[in-house]
């Protein structure tokens, strides 16, 4: 199988063949559900709006003594026409993804002029047919009719836009709440999965060995690295982005601890262009991937393992690669895949289709995990 064909799965999880785009698909489905909910609510509101207008016009016709069964039937027909035109407006407005309010307002005004003119012409022809009147409509009457229906459609459109805006605000608040919960949960899971008792046990065991051998300087470095790593991760605000430089500094402290444990078996390389150091990203988004690279590199390869972290920008996309020397045919290492699932879900929730996690083997045999997200810079 070609290397590029493997980049849609991450084989180091418990479910090797599961595609990584499922969180993105879930986000897309949520967007479509939200849009469908807005459209259904808009259709219900349009039916109610035009029925109320039908009742008002019918009442005025009865009070003026001009209402007949024929005119009432025509009003009912034009009410159905209005509901159909309102549905067309709903489809056109919701067709565009995340348009600005100014764009929506201009689009609605343009559509309403056309729809109101069509409504006036259809209504005139219908009443002309019912009354068997062949005389042409006066220009003033036509303009008055167009203005009346223009105001009616604008009133309905204003109500729909207000309803849509309210629904979008509700969805954003819900997404923000989910993001806040996932961010806090991600921080706790990062500490639980990466700073788990097994990790601490191994670190403290290695530290005890160094102390027993009276190897003071390496022991001091390990203690300082562990202290700095714990302090930096616990001090993070999960709702605030950090820079790529800050994220890599955290990973460097983690890898320093692992390098002290595995001595000459672990080698670390970082290749990040200076202009990307200020790129913004969610905190601890790389931690599960780096931990995974160490686990499966050291656990499946005999000899020295190189963990390489590099970053690149293509247009408005920031890509961060974590490579390790784990062979495709190496001994499998146990993994629950919870950390990787956490990364994929955080990217999908925060950035939608613009954020994704991919993984696969490169032509030279190394395994690469890639985090892709929109390129954004911290001011200053």
N, C-alpha and C positions, 0 to 999 in steps of 0.2 A: 504494500500500500504506500502511496506517495506521502511525503511528509505533510504537504498542504492539505491532504484529505483527512489527516488526523487532528488538525488544529481545532476542530469543533468539540472535542471531548477532552476530559482530564482523567487519564488512566490511573492516577494515584488515589482516587476515591474508592469507597467501598463498592460503588456501582460504576464500573469502568466505562460503560457504554452510554451513560446518560448524557444527553446534550446539555451544554451549559446555557443554551438560550431559553430554557424554560422560565426563569424569572422574568426575562424580557417579554416572553409571550404572555405571562400572567399580567404584566404591566399594561401591555397592549390591549388585552381583553378587558381590563379594568377601565381603560380609556373608552373603549367601545361601549361598555355597559353604561358609563356615565353619559356618553353622548346619546345613547338610546333612551335613557331616563329623561334627559332634557327634551328630546323630541316628543316622547309620549306626553310629558307634561304640557308642552307647547300645543300639541294637538287638542288635548282636553280643554285648555284655556281658550283656544280659538273657537271651538264648538260652543262653549259657554258664551263667549264674547258676541259671536254673530247671532246666537239665539236671543240674547238680550236685545241686540239692535233690531232684530226682526220683531220682537214683541213691542219695542218702542215705536217703530215705524207703523206697525199694524194699528197700535192704539191711536196714533196721530191720524191715520187714515180713517179710522172709525169715527173719531171726533170731528173730522172734517166732512164726513159723509161721502167720502170718495172710495172707501174700501169695498171691494166686491170679492167674490170667490175667485174670479180670474186674476185680479191683482194680488190676492193673497197667495195663490198658487205660484205666481211669478216671483213674489218675494221669497217664498220657500225655495224656489229654484235658484234664485240669486244668492240666497244664504248658503246653499250647498256649493255654489260657485265660489263664494268668499272663503269657505272652509278649505276648498281645494287650492285656491291661490295662497292661502295662509300656509298650507302644507308645503307648497313650492318655496315660499320664502324661508320656512324652517330648514328645508333641505339645503338651500343655497347658503344660508348663514352658517349652518353646522358643517358644511362641506370643508371649509377652510380650517386648518389646524392652528389654534392659538393666534387668531388675528387680533390686531389692536382694536380698541373701541372706535377710533376714528374710521378705520376701514369698514367696520360693521355698519356705522352710521351712514357712511357714503353709499355703501352697497344697498342698504335698506331704502334710502331715499330714491336711488335710481330704480330699484325694482318696484317700489310703490307707485311711482309715476306711471310706469308701464301698466301695472296691474289695475290701477284706478281708471286709466283711460280705457283699457279693455273691458272693465266692469261696466263703465258708463255706456259704452257702445253696445255691449250684449244686452244690458237692461233696456236700452232704448229700442233695440230691435224686438225684444220680447214683448214690451208693452205695445209697440206699434203693431205687431202681429195679433195680439189679443184684442186690441181696439179696432183692428182693420183700418188703421190710419196710414195713409200713404204720403202724407205731407212731411217734408224734411224737418228735422229739428233745427231750431234757431241756434245760432252760434253762442249766444248768451246762455241759453238753457244747457247746451252741451258743456260749456266751461263751468257753469255752476255745478252740474252733475259730477264732472271730473274732480272739482275741488272738494265736493262733499265726500266722495269715496276716497279721495286722497287723504283727507283728514281721518276718515274711518280706519283706513289701513295703517296710517301712521300711528294712530292711537293703539291699535292692536300690536303693531311692531314694537312700540315703546314698552308695552306690558311684557312682550316676549323677551326683549333684550334685558329688561329688569329681572325677569324670572331666570334667564340664562346666567346673568351675572351672579345672582344669588346662589344658583346651583354650583357655579364654578368656584365661588368663594367657599361654599361648604365643602366641595371636593378638595380644594387646596388645604383647608383646615384639617380635613381628615388625613390627607397625605402627609401634612406636616406633623400631625400627631403620630402617624405610623412611623415616619422618619425619626421622630424623637425617641419613640419606644425602641426602634431597631438600633439607633445609635447608642443609646444607653445599654441595650442588651448586647450590642456588639462589643462594647468596652468590657462588660462583665464576662462575656464568652471568651474574649481575647485573653483576659486574665485567667480564666478557668481552663482554657484549652492550651494556651501557650505557657502560662506560669502555673501549670498544674502540679500536684504533689510529686508526680513522677519526675518532672523537670527539676523541681527544687531538690528532690532527693538526690538525683544524679549530680547536681551542681554542688550541693553540700558534701556529698561523698567524695567528689573530686577535690573539694577544698580541704576536707579532712586528710586526704592522702598527701596533699602538698604540705600541710602543717606537720603531719607525722614524719615526712621526709625532711622537714625543716627547710623547705623551699619557700622562703618568706616572701620574696618579691612577686612571684606568680600568684601566690595566695592573696596578697594584698590587691593585686590587679583584679583578680576574680571578685573579691568582696566589693571593691569599688565599682566594677562593671555591673554587678548584680544590684547594688544599691542605686546606681544611676538609672538603670533600666526600670526598676520598680518605681522610683520617684517620678520619672518622666511619663510613664504610662498612667500612673494614678493621678497625676496632675492634669491630664488632658480633659478638656471640655468636649464631650462627644458631639455637641451641636455646633462646634466651631471647626472650620477647616484649618488645616495646617499646611505649611509649604512642603514641597517635595524634599527640600534640604532637611527640614525638621523630621520628616518621616524616615528618611534614610539615616539620620543620626540615631533614631531609636533602633532601627534595624541593625546598625553597626554595633550598638551596645549589646544587643541580643547575640549577634554573631561573635562578639568578643568573648562572651561567656561560653558559647559553644566551642569556640576555638581553643579556649583554655582547657575545656574538658577533653577534646579530641586531639589536642596537641598538633602534631604535624600532619594529621589526616585531613584537616580542613583548611582550605585556602579561599579567601574572599577577594573578589574584584568588583569595583564599582566604576561605571563609566557613564557619567551624567554631564551633559553640556552645561556650562555655567549659566546660560540664559534661561535654563529650565528650573533653576533652584527656587525661584519665586512662584512656580506653578502651584496652584491650590489643589488640595485633594482631601478626602475624608481621612480622619486620623485612624491609624492602625489598620488601614485597608490592605497593607502589604504583609502584615505580621503572620497571618495563617499561611501565606504562600512561601514566605521565607522559612518558617518552621517546617513546612511540608518538604521544601527542597533539602533542608538539612537531614530530616528524618529519612527520606528516601534515597538521598545521596549516600550518607554514611551507612544506612542500613542495607543497601543493596550492592555497594561497590567496595571491593577490596582495594586498599591503597588510598592515595590522596584524592580528595574530592574538591572540586572547585565550584563555589557558589558565585555566580556572576549576576549583578544587578545593573541594568542599563536602561536608559530612557531616551526617547526620541519624540519629536513633534512633527506631524504631517498635517499641514493646514491648521485646522482648529481642533485636532485630536491629539491628546497626550497618551503615549503608549509606554508602559513600564514593563520590562521583561525581567523575569527571574529564571535563570538557567541553572541546571545542575547536571552532573555527569551520570545520572541514573540511566542505565542501559535499558532498552526496550525489552530485553530478554533476561534482565537481572531478577534476583529473587524478589518476589512480591513482599511488600511491607504492609502490615495491617494499618488501616486508617478508616475512621468513621465518615470522613468527608464533610463533617459539620462545619469546620472552619471555612472550607471552600464554598459551601452552600451559603454561608453567612456573607462572604465577599460578593458572590453573584447577586444575592438578594439586595444587599446594600447598594450596589451599583445600579440595579434595575429600578429600585425605589427612588433613588436620588436623581438619576439621569435618564431613566426610561431606556429607549433604544440606543441612546448615545453612550451608555455605560455598559460594558460587557467584560466577561472573563473568558478567555480561551486558553487552551493548552494543547500541546502535541510535541512530537519528536522532530528535531531539526535534521537536515541531511547529514550532519556530522555525528549524529547519534545522541546528542544532548537533549534533555527534556526542557521545554520552555513553557512557562506560564506567563500570560500577558494580560495586564489590566489596561483597558482603554476607557478614557473618559474625556469630556470636553476640556479643552485647554483654556484655563483661566489663570490670571496672575494676581498676586497680592499687590495692592498699590504701594508705591514707595520704592 
